[in-house]
Amino acid sequence: MYPGKNVVGRLVALMIAAVGVAACQSTAVQAPPPAAADAASSSFEYRIGQGDQLNIFVWRNPDLSVSGVPVRPDGKVSTPLVQEIVAAGKTPKELATEIEAGLSSYIKEPLVTVTVMQFQGAVGDFVRVAGQVTTPQTIAFRRDMTVLDLVIAAGGMTEFAAGNRSTLVRTVGGKQQAYRVRLADLVEDGDISANMPMQPGDILIVPETML
């Protein structure tokens, strides 16, 4: 019998936590980086990957709109009238513009919107939260995401969380760096100065209170 999804999810989270802890043990925990170091997060654009599922909406043309279109292993998708178009590696906006160009041979001034419904992108396109949160998980990074956004997505901290001993593990210049995060001050006391922007690939580790 195969284990349930919740069990598998927790096992994955524990593995992520173990990796993060190892990184913290080998790297001194530092104060949060200055805002300038996080400028990359504001310019991040998600790029479609193999296995993603897309909704492609063509304004005023429901017959040409499709939902749940999978990006095949070869990186391509097929849509009505526009066949075998490469999606992987493009932003949703770039793909929409290319589909519009293809449709312009059939309809006047097509307007296309591409939405990613299920993400399977590269590891660097995600952030992770592990440890003492309600739902340890991996989620797709989005522009201007902060630590608070990630904690909310995980359902908040558990009663056993040592929030102010939380650690953010980040790859900087090819090396892992660990930064202290005061989650208890942020979540419980509303201290916004304890919030910090996320970057693609970040791992947030919330430890357990030492009894």
FENUR-V16371 format. One line per field, one symbol per residue. burial: + if it has 24 or more other ideal C-beta (glycine too) atoms within 12 Angstrom, else -. A space follows every 10 residues. Layout:
# FENUR-V16371
burial=???
This chain:
# FENUR-V16371
burial=---------- --+--++-++ +-++----+- -++----+-+ +--+-+++++ ++++++++-- +---++--++ +----++-+- ++--+-++-+ ++--++-+++ -++------+ -+-+++--++ +---++++++ +++-++++++ ++--++++++ +-++--+--- +++-++++++ -----+++++ ++++-++--- ---+++++++ +++++++--- -
